[in-house]
């Protein structure tokens, strides 16, 4: 629920990016420290840099949020909690958390430290947002797959603050539900190490193995751009507009932040706006993957959401090749748009070739000769401007030569001043936008016997110079003496502003954090769960021989919707709700909830997201936590236990091929075809279920063996069957 003006929240992967964000109009900046964040390969911030960044921002009324949005083992919680304590003491405004166990510990030791639930928690509905609020999170970052209508419904149905992404990279998989990078190379996105295998080429086939004519990069979306929709999102109740990009350059941060700042301000000033084509072009120039998409804003996506045959920055198409000058690195081109020395170009031929333009000559016939271009090019090949020197220089001018402690400042915090004359003494009171207030006193002066105009004093007070402050309103009280020197007013101002700098350096008392002793213990499995993706595979009742030989009792898990539809045929099973159930699955459960709850009171139900926990608990149904809740430590299990979840299956972070085709991705987008094949000849199969609007991606490379499944905190062993 929006309780005020929308916040512009900007990423910063390093000090330059941080300053660029602040100087170009961010209301808040989110950063990562050197530990426990989902962009561990970004520059990130040392402890000293982080403290300086917080101080720099707070002087300008800018908030700082720190990401600790990875999953953690029990052994890592002690270090994470102590790092959170450092951030608390440093004055960080909020933490962005994925791991429910870490969130639980922070609530216990630092109850007044604001927590935001990361988009990695896959919250897609108001029920999930309300559960997050109950767990102690004041803000929820929604999944990027939601439409405006869904966002509006969530905002109107929860007291939690709602944050949405408005610009930047999209993942084809629901955030927090991806195992593809870990599966291919052991680098988990949930642990901050995503290798982005979704940005690699795949061949596509139908279920019979016939090639499908489609894009080379079927898992690589374009970047999202919602610059046209800020007003509608604000009206829907969104509190925070988030720009993605902690791996992006400072120039990128400067350009994108300044443009979003411009139109957010226009919305609040005039109630509506139209985006200038030059600004739209500037956004595309700084980074795009074949144009932008509004993603799922209007509902489910089409193939237009995907980047197509090139997953990287593509720049702006500005011309085409006419010919190469034989024996040289010069190429004659026909230009449709401007090109200058120092711009970066790329020619999309059979091989990509490009360079920074170091040679430029206009020819007769409307042609232009450019160089240095190496590589094979042919007549008609498209020419793209990948970078524009003038844009980069303009962006750099907003943050270069600006440091945390010295240099020029474009961004200043607004202050009000009041100069009070009391007999032969003066008091200067300074109030900051954040609420901080300080004063400085001076005297004795002339005693107020020779009144004077205040314009001379006002001029002196407005000279805030090389400080992070700008005087907005200046008031005077009492009779000011003409014998008071301007230099004395300047000294009062300097002392007051120095005090204000100190007042804005937020420090909290360090919490007493004891060493965390892990509570977890590996449990010997007492049963094997057979997780069937469909009713059809359950009715075929395929049980791998290796599982039968284990001697452990078998429990079948089937989709809840199909469990309800086929209840007359049901054997001994436990139904489950998918980790992402929005759309058709949710609609069916809502429509038939009473009869579903009646059925589930005898069996219990597995729930893979925060949303359905409370409705089933209130209906008297035992709720079990499924893999989508990403339980990786005993504290996460305890956090869920506190809201009524009886037991939890562990996160897929420890899943192995011996467990069968476990889910590698859950996608709202439905790629063409049925099978994907990468260069390593790994076969990935798409599972489409008639009760679900989501597509699952699994691997065909598995060999089920209960002997090879690692033990863990759960008393059950899980096997997945397609």
C-alpha positions in Angstrom: 0.0 0.0 0.0 1.5 3.3 -1.1 1.8 5.7 1.8 3.4 8.6 0.0 5.4 9.6 -3.1 7.0 6.8 -5.1 10.6 6.1 -4.4 13.2 5.7 -7.2 15.4 2.9 -6.2 18.7 2.6 -8.1 21.4 -0.1 -8.2 25.1 0.5 -7.6 27.8 -2.2 -8.0 30.6 0.1 -6.9 31.5 3.6 -5.6 31.3 5.3 -9.0 27.9 3.8 -9.7 26.8 4.9 -6.2 27.7 8.5 -6.8 26.2 8.4 -10.2 22.9 7.2 -8.7 22.8 9.8 -6.0 23.9 12.7 -8.3 21.3 11.8 -10.9 18.3 11.7 -8.6 17.9 8.4 -6.8 15.7 8.5 -3.7 17.4 5.3 -2.5 20.3 3.1 -3.6 20.7 -0.6 -3.2 24.2 -2.1 -3.0 25.9 -5.3 -2.0 28.6 -5.7 0.6 31.4 -8.2 0.2 29.3 -11.0 1.6 26.0 -12.7 1.0 24.6 -10.9 -2.0 23.2 -12.2 -5.3 25.6 -10.2 -7.4 28.8 -11.4 -5.7 30.7 -10.8 -8.9 29.9 -7.1 -9.0 32.5 -4.6 -7.6 30.5 -4.3 -4.3 31.6 -2.4 -1.2 34.2 -3.0 1.4 33.2 -2.2 5.0 34.9 1.2 4.8 33.4 2.1 1.4 29.9 1.0 2.6 30.1 3.2 5.7 31.2 6.2 3.6 28.4 5.5 1.1 25.8 5.6 3.8 27.1 8.9 5.2 27.3 10.4 1.7 23.7 9.4 0.9 22.2 10.4 4.2 23.6 14.0 3.9 21.5 14.2 0.7 18.3 12.6 2.1 19.0 9.4 0.1 18.4 6.0 1.7 20.8 3.0 1.4 19.6 -0.6 1.2 22.0 -3.5 1.3 21.3 -6.8 -0.4 21.8 -10.0 1.7 19.6 -11.9 -0.8 21.2 -15.3 -1.0 20.3 -18.6 0.5 22.5 -19.7 3.4 23.5 -22.9 5.2 23.3 -23.2 8.9 27.1 -22.8 9.0 26.9 -19.5 7.3 24.2 -17.9 9.5 26.6 -16.9 12.2 28.8 -14.8 9.8 25.7 -13.4 8.1 24.1 -12.3 11.4 27.3 -10.6 12.5 27.6 -8.8 9.1 24.0 -7.7 9.5 24.9 -6.3 12.9 27.7 -4.3 11.3 25.2 -2.9 8.7 22.8 -2.0 11.5 25.4 -0.1 13.4 26.6 1.6 10.2 23.1 3.2 9.7 21.9 1.2 6.7 18.3 1.9 6.1 17.1 -1.6 5.3 18.2 -5.1 4.3 17.0 -7.0 1.2 16.6 -10.6 2.3 15.8 -13.9 0.6 16.6 -16.4 3.3 13.8 -16.7 5.8 16.1 -18.0 8.4 18.4 -15.0 8.3 15.3 -12.8 8.4 14.1 -14.6 11.6 17.5 -14.1 13.4 17.6 -10.4 12.4 14.1 -9.9 13.8 15.2 -11.4 17.1 18.5 -9.5 17.5 17.7 -6.2 15.7 13.9 -5.9 15.8 13.9 -2.3 14.5 16.1 -3.1 11.5 13.7 -2.8 8.4 13.6 -5.9 6.2 12.6 -6.1 2.6 11.7 -9.5 1.1 13.6 -10.0 -2.1 12.1 -10.8 -5.5 14.0 -14.1 -5.0 11.2 -15.1 -2.6 8.8 -15.3 -5.5 5.9 -13.4 -4.1 3.1 -13.3 -6.7 0.0 -12.4 -4.7 -1.5 -10.5 -1.8 -1.6 -13.6 0.4 2.1 -14.0 0.0 2.7 -10.3 0.8 0.6 -10.6 3.9 2.5 -13.7 5.0 5.8 -11.8 4.5 4.4 -9.0 6.6 3.6 -11.5 9.3 7.2 -12.8 9.1 8.5 -9.3 9.8 9.1 -7.8 6.3 7.8 -4.3 5.9 8.3 -4.3 2.1 7.9 -7.0 -0.6 9.7 -7.0 -4.0 7.2 -8.6 -6.3 8.0 -11.1 -9.0 8.6 -9.5 -12.4 6.0 -11.6 -14.1 3.0 -9.7 -12.7 0.6 -7.6 -14.7 -0.5 -4.1 -13.8 -3.9 -5.6 -12.8 -2.3 -8.1 -10.4 0.0 -5.4 -9.0 -3.0 -3.2 -8.3 -4.9 -6.0 -6.6 -1.9 -6.8 -4.4 -1.4 -3.2 -3.4 -5.0 -2.8 -2.5 -5.1 -5.9 -0.4 -2.0 -5.6 1.8 -0.5 -3.3 4.3 3.0 -4.2 3.1 4.9 -1.7 1.0 5.2 -2.9 -2.6 8.3 -2.6 -4.8 8.4 -3.4 -8.5 11.1 -3.5 -11.1 10.6 -0.9 -13.9 13.8 -1.2 -15.9 16.6 -3.6 -16.7 17.2 -7.3 -17.3 14.5 -9.9 -17.0 15.1 -13.5 -16.1 13.1 -16.1 -18.1 12.7 -18.0 -14.9 10.9 -16.8 -11.8 13.6 -15.3 -9.6 14.5 -17.7 -6.8 13.3 -20.8 -8.7 16.2 -21.3 -11.1 18.6 -24.2 -10.8 20.0 -24.1 -14.4 23.3 -22.4 -13.6 24.0 -24.7 -10.7 23.0 -27.7 -12.7 25.4 -26.9 -15.6 28.4 -25.6 -13.6 27.7 -25.6 -9.9 27.2 -21.8 -9.8 23.9 -21.1 -8.2 22.0 -17.9 -8.7 20.5 -18.4 -5.3 24.0 -18.3 -3.9 25.1 -15.2 -5.9 27.0 -16.9 -8.6 24.7 -17.2 -11.6 26.6 -17.9 -14.8 23.6 -17.0 -17.0 23.2 -20.1 -19.1 19.9 -18.6 -20.2 21.9 -16.2 -22.4 23.5 -19.1 -24.3 22.3 -20.5 -27.7 20.1 -23.6 -27.8 18.7 -25.7 -30.6 15.0 -26.3 -30.4 13.1 -29.5 -31.2 9.5 -30.7 -31.0 8.6 -33.7 -28.9 9.3 -36.1 -31.8 12.8 -34.6 -32.2 12.1 -32.5 -35.3 13.9 -29.2 -35.4 11.8 -26.1 -34.7 12.5 -22.9 -36.6 12.8 -20.4 -33.9 15.3 -18.0 -32.3 18.9 -19.1 -31.3 18.5 -17.8 -27.8 15.1 -19.1 -26.7 15.8 -18.4 -22.9 17.1 -14.9 -23.3 14.6 -12.0 -22.7 15.0 -8.4 -23.7 15.4 -5.8 -21.0 12.3 -4.4 -19.5 11.4 -0.7 -19.8 8.3 0.7 -18.1 9.1 4.4 -18.5 5.7 5.0 -20.1 3.8 3.4 -17.2 5.1 5.1 -14.0 1.9 7.0 -13.4 -0.3 3.9 -13.7 2.0 2.0 -11.3 2.0 4.9 -8.8 -1.8 5.1 -9.0 -2.0 1.3 -8.5 -0.3 1.8 -5.1 3.3 0.9 -5.8 5.7 2.5 -3.3 9.1 1.9 -4.9 10.2 1.8 -8.6 13.3 -0.4 -8.9 15.9 -0.2 -11.6 17.9 -3.5 -12.1 21.6 -3.4 -12.8 24.2 -3.9 -10.1 26.5 -5.3 -12.7 26.1 -2.3 -15.0 28.5 0.7 -15.6 28.3 4.0 -13.8 27.4 5.6 -17.2 24.4 3.3 -17.4 23.3 4.2 -13.9 23.6 7.9 -14.6 21.6 7.8 -17.9 18.8 5.5 -16.7 18.4 7.2 -13.3 18.3 10.7 -14.7 15.6 9.8 -17.2 13.4 8.0 -14.8 13.8 10.8 -12.3 12.7 13.3 -15.0 9.4 11.4 -15.7 8.6 10.5 -12.2 8.9 14.2 -11.3 6.8 15.2 -14.3 4.1 12.8 -13.2 3.9 14.4 -9.7 4.1 17.9 -11.2 1.5 17.6 -14.0 -0.3 14.3 -13.4 0.7 12.9 -16.8 3.6 13.0 -19.3 4.7 11.9 -22.7 8.2 10.4 -23.1 10.4 12.4 -25.4 11.7 10.2 -28.2 15.2 11.4 -27.5 15.0 10.1 -24.0 13.7 6.7 -25.2 16.6 6.6 -27.7 19.0 7.4 -24.9 17.8 4.5 -22.8 18.2 2.2 -25.8 21.6 3.6 -26.6 23.0 2.9 -23.2 21.8 -0.7 -23.2 19.3 -2.8 -24.9 19.0 -6.4 -26.2 17.2 -5.8 -29.5 14.9 -3.2 -28.2 12.8 -3.2 -25.0 9.8 -5.0 -23.7 7.2 -4.1 -21.2 7.4 -7.8 -20.1 4.3 -9.0 -18.4 2.8 -5.6 -17.7 -0.2 -6.1 -19.9 -0.6 -9.8 -19.1 1.2 -12.9 -20.4 4.0 -12.3 -22.9 4.5 -13.2 -26.5 7.7 -14.1 -28.4 8.3 -10.3 -28.6 9.7 -10.5 -25.0 12.7 -12.5 -26.2 16.0 -11.0 -27.4 16.1 -13.3 -30.4 19.4 -14.1 -32.1 21.7 -12.0 -30.0 21.5 -11.9 -26.2 23.8 -8.9 -25.6 23.7 -5.1 -25.9 22.8 -4.3 -29.5 22.9 -0.5 -29.6 21.0 1.5 -32.2 20.9 0.5 -35.9 22.2 3.6 -37.8 23.1 2.3 -41.2 24.3 -0.4 -43.5 27.5 -1.5 -45.2 28.1 -0.5 -48.8 31.5 -2.0 -49.3 35.0 -2.5 -47.8 37.9 -0.7 -49.2 40.1 -3.6 -50.4 43.2 -4.1 -48.3 42.3 -1.7 -45.6 40.3 -1.5 -42.3 38.0 1.1 -43.9 34.4 0.5 -44.7 31.9 2.7 -46.7 28.5 2.9 -45.1 25.1 4.5 -45.6 24.1 6.3 -42.4 20.5 6.8 -41.2 21.5 8.5 -38.0 24.5 10.4 -36.5 27.9 8.9 -36.0 31.0 10.6 -34.6 34.6 9.9 -33.9 34.9 8.0 -30.7 31.6 6.3 -31.0 31.6 2.5 -30.8 30.1 0.5 -33.7 29.4 -3.1 -34.6 28.5 -4.7 -37.9 26.3 -7.7 -37.7 27.6 -9.9 -40.4 28.3 -13.6 -40.3 30.7 -12.7 -37.6 30.3 -9.7 -35.3 32.9 -7.1 -35.9 33.3 -3.6 -34.7 35.5 -1.0 -33.0 35.6 2.5 -31.8 35.4 4.9 -34.8 38.9 6.4 -35.3 38.4 7.4 -38.9 35.5 9.3 -40.3 35.1 10.9 -43.7 32.0 12.0 -45.5 31.9 11.0 -49.2 29.9 12.0 -52.2 26.6 10.4 -52.8 25.6 10.4 -49.1 28.1 7.8 -48.1 30.5 7.8 -45.1 33.9 6.1 -44.8 34.7 4.8 -41.3 37.4 2.8 -39.6 39.1 0.9 -38.0 36.8 -2.0 -38.8 38.4 -5.5 -39.0 36.7 -8.7 -39.9 34.6 -9.9 -42.8 31.7 -7.6 -43.9 29.4 -7.7 -46.9 27.2 -5.3 -48.7 23.9 -4.8 -46.8 25.2 -5.8 -43.4 23.5 -3.7 -40.7 25.6 -1.2 -38.8 24.8 -0.5 -35.1 26.1 2.3 -32.9 27.0 0.4 -29.7 28.1 3.4 -27.7 27.9 7.2 -28.2 30.9 9.2 -27.0 28.8 12.3 -26.3 26.3 10.4 -24.2 29.1 8.7 -22.1 30.9 12.1 -21.6 27.7 13.7 -20.5 26.9 10.9 -18.1 30.5 10.9 -16.6 30.3 14.7 -16.0 27.6 14.0 -13.4 29.9 11.8 -11.2 33.6 12.3 -12.2 35.7 14.2 -9.7 33.1 13.6 -7.1 34.2 11.6 -4.0 32.5 10.7 -0.8 34.6 13.3 1.1 35.7 15.9 -1.5 34.8 17.3 -4.9 31.9 19.0 -6.5 28.3 18.0 -5.8 25.3 18.3 -8.1 23.0 16.7 -5.5 22.4 18.6 -2.3 20.1 18.1 0.6 17.6 20.8 1.3 17.8 22.7 4.5 15.9 25.5 6.2 17.6 28.2 8.2 16.5 30.7 10.9 18.7 33.4 12.2 17.5 34.6 15.6 18.7 37.9 17.2 18.5 37.9 21.0 20.0 41.0 22.5 23.7 41.0 21.6 23.8 37.3 20.6 22.8 35.4 17.5 21.6 31.9 17.0 21.5 30.1 13.6 19.1 27.1 13.6 19.4 24.7 10.6 16.8 22.0 9.8 17.4 19.2 7.3 14.7 17.5 5.2 15.3 14.3 7.1 14.2 16.0 10.3 17.7 16.6 11.8 18.1 20.0 13.5 21.2 21.8 14.8 22.1 25.3 15.9 25.2 27.5 16.3 25.5 30.6 18.5 27.7 33.6 18.4 28.2 36.9 20.2 28.3 39.3 21.9 27.8 41.6 18.9 26.6 45.2 18.8 23.5 44.7 20.9 20.9 45.3 18.3 20.9 49.0 18.5 21.4 49.7 14.7 18.7 47.8 12.7 19.6 46.7 9.2 18.1 45.1 6.2 18.3 41.3 6.2 19.4 40.9 2.5 23.1 41.0 3.3 22.7 38.3 5.9 20.5 36.1 3.6 23.1 36.3 0.9 25.8 35.1 3.3 23.6 32.3 4.6 22.9 31.0 1.1 26.6 30.5 0.4 26.6 26.8 1.3 29.5 26.3 -1.2 31.2 23.0 -1.3 28.9 21.4 1.2 26.1 18.8 0.5 23.4 21.3 1.5 21.2 23.9 -0.3 19.4 26.6 1.6 15.7 26.5 0.7 13.9 28.8 3.2 15.6 31.4 5.4 13.8 33.2 8.2 14.8 35.9 10.6 13.6 36.7 14.1 14.4 39.8 16.2 16.3 43.0 15.3 19.6 42.3 13.4 22.4 44.8 14.1 24.1 46.4 11.2 27.4 46.2 13.0 27.5 42.4 12.7 30.1 41.6 10.1 29.3 39.3 7.2 32.4 37.3 8.2 30.7 36.6 11.5 27.5 35.3 9.8 29.7 33.2 7.6 31.4 31.6 10.6 28.0 30.9 12.2 26.9 29.2 8.9 30.1 27.1 8.7 29.8 25.9 12.2 26.1 25.0 11.9 26.6 23.2 8.6 29.5 21.3 10.0 27.3 20.2 12.9 24.6 19.1 10.4 27.1 16.9 8.6 27.8 15.1 11.8 24.1 14.9 12.8 23.3 13.1 9.5 25.9 10.4 10.1 23.6 7.7 11.4 25.0 5.3 13.9 23.0 2.8 15.9 24.2 1.0 19.0 25.7 -2.3 18.1 23.4 -5.2 19.0 24.7 -7.9 21.3 24.9 -10.8 18.8 25.9 -14.1 20.3 27.7 -16.8 18.3 25.0 -18.7 16.4 25.3 -22.5 17.0 23.6 -24.4 14.1 20.6 -26.5 15.3 20.5 -28.7 12.2 21.1 -32.4 12.2 21.0 -34.8 9.3 18.0 -37.1 9.6 17.8 -40.6 8.4 15.0 -40.8 5.7 12.0 -42.8 6.8 10.2 -42.6 3.5 10.6 -41.8 -0.2 8.3 -39.2 -1.8 7.6 -39.7 -5.5 6.8 -36.3 -6.9 4.7 -36.7 -10.1 4.5 -33.7 -12.4 1.1 -34.9 -13.7 -1.9 -37.2 -13.0 -1.0 -39.1 -16.1 2.4 -40.1 -14.8 0.9 -41.0 -11.4 -1.7 -43.2 -13.0 0.9 -45.0 -15.0 2.4 -45.5 -11.5 5.9 -45.8 -12.7 8.2 -46.5 -9.7 11.9 -46.7 -10.6 13.2 -50.2 -9.7 16.1 -48.6 -7.7 13.5 -47.0 -5.5 11.5 -50.1 -4.9 14.7 -51.9 -3.8 15.3 -49.3 -1.1 12.8 -50.9 1.2 11.5 -47.5 2.4 7.8 -46.7 2.4 6.7 -44.8 -0.7 4.4 -41.7 -0.7 3.1 -40.3 -3.9 2.8 -36.5 -4.5 0.3 -35.3 -7.2 -0.8 -31.9 -8.3 -3.6 -30.6 -6.1 -5.9 -29.5 -9.0 -5.7 -33.0 -10.5 -6.0 -34.6 -7.1 -9.4 -32.7 -6.7 -10.6 -33.5 -10.2 -9.9 -37.2 -9.9 -10.7 -37.6 -6.2 -12.8 -40.8 -6.8 -9.6 -42.5 -8.1 -7.2 -41.2 -5.5 -5.1 -43.7 -3.6 -2.7 -42.9 -0.7 -1.2 -39.6 -1.9 -0.4 -36.1 -0.7 -1.4 -33.2 -3.1 0.8 -30.3 -3.8 0.4 -26.7 -5.1 3.1 -25.7 -7.6 5.9 -23.4 -6.5 4.3 -20.8 -8.8 0.6 -21.3 -9.1 -0.6 -17.9 -10.4 -3.2 -18.0 -13.1 -5.3 -21.1 -13.8 -4.1 -23.1 -10.9 -4.8 -20.4 -8.3 -8.2 -19.7 -10.0 -9.2 -23.4 -9.7 -8.1 -23.6 -6.0 -10.0 -20.4 -5.1 -13.2 -21.5 -6.9 -13.2 -25.0 -5.2 -11.4 -24.1 -2.0 -14.0 -25.5 0.4 -14.2 -29.0 -1.2 -10.4 -29.0 -1.7 -9.9 -28.2 2.0 -12.3 -31.0 3.0 -10.2 -33.5 0.9 -6.9 -32.2 2.2 -7.7 -32.5 5.9 -7.0 -36.2 5.7 -3.8 -35.8 3.6 -2.3 -32.4 4.3 -1.0 -30.3 1.4 2.5 -29.3 0.1 2.7 -25.6 -0.5 5.6 -24.2 -2.6 5.2 -20.5 -1.9 4.2 -18.1 0.9 0.8 -17.4 -0.6 -1.3 -20.5 0.2 0.1 -21.2 3.7 -2.4 -19.2 5.8 -5.6 -20.1 3.9 -5.0 -23.8 4.3 -3.9 -23.4 7.9 -7.0 -21.4 8.8 -9.1 -24.2 7.1 -7.6 -26.8 9.4 -5.3 -28.4 6.8 -1.8 -29.6 7.7 0.6 -27.6 5.5 4.0 -28.9 4.4 6.7 -26.7 2.9 7.8 -27.6 -0.6 11.0 -26.9 -2.5 9.8 -23.5 -3.8 10.1 -22.1 -0.3 13.9 -22.6 -0.5 14.5 -23.9 3.0 18.2 -24.3 3.4 18.8 -24.1 7.1 17.1 -24.9 10.4 16.2 -21.3 11.1 14.1 -21.0 7.9 12.3 -24.2 8.9 11.7 -22.6 12.3 10.4 -19.4 10.7 7.9 -21.3 8.7 7.0 -23.5 11.7 6.0 -20.4 13.6 3.3 -19.6 11.0 2.0 -23.2 10.9 4.1 -25.1 8.4 4.5 -28.6 9.9 7.6 -29.8 8.0 9.7 -28.7 5.0 11.5 -30.3 2.1 14.9 -28.8 1.6 15.7 -26.4 -1.2 16.8 -27.7 -4.6 20.2 -26.2 -3.9 21.3 -29.7 -2.9 19.4 -31.6 -5.6 21.3 -34.2 -7.7 20.5 -36.1 -10.9 20.0 -39.2 -8.8 16.7 -37.6 -7.8 15.4 -37.7 -11.3 14.3 -34.7 -13.5 14.0 -32.1 -10.7 12.9 -28.6 -11.8 15.6 -26.4 -13.3 13.3 -23.5 -14.2 9.8 -22.3 -13.7 8.8 -20.0 -16.5 5.8 -17.8 -17.3 7.0 -17.4 -20.8 6.4 -20.5 -23.0 9.3 -21.0 -25.5 8.4 -22.6 -28.8 9.1 -26.4 -29.1 9.5 -29.1 -26.5 13.2 -29.9 -26.2 16.3 -27.6 -26.0 19.8 -28.8 -26.8 22.9 -26.8 -25.9 26.4 -27.0 -27.4 27.3 -29.7 -24.8 24.4 -31.8 -26.1 22.5 -31.6 -22.8 18.8 -32.2 -23.5 16.4 -30.0 -21.6 12.7 -30.9 -21.7 9.8 -28.4 -21.3 6.9 -29.7 -19.2 3.5 -28.2 -20.0 0.6 -29.0 -17.6 -3.0 -28.3 -18.6 -3.8 -27.1 -15.1 -0.9 -24.6 -15.0 0.0 -21.5 -16.8 3.7 -22.0 -16.1 6.3 -24.1 -18.0 8.8 -26.3 -16.2 12.3 -27.0 -17.6 13.9 -30.3 -16.6 16.9 -32.3 -17.8 16.8 -35.7 -19.4 20.3 -36.4 -18.0 19.5 -38.3 -14.8 19.8 -41.8 -13.3 17.6 -42.3 -10.4 19.3 -43.9 -7.4 18.2 -43.6 -3.8 21.7 -44.5 -2.7 23.2 -41.3 -4.2 20.7 -38.8 -2.8 22.4 -36.8 0.0 20.9 -36.8 3.4 19.7 -33.6 4.9 17.3 -32.0 7.4 14.2 -33.7 6.0 12.9 -37.1 7.0 11.8 -37.9 3.5 13.8 -38.5 0.3 12.4 -36.9 -2.8 12.3 -38.4 -6.3 10.9 -36.5 -9.3 9.0 -38.3 -12.1 8.0 -36.6 -15.4 
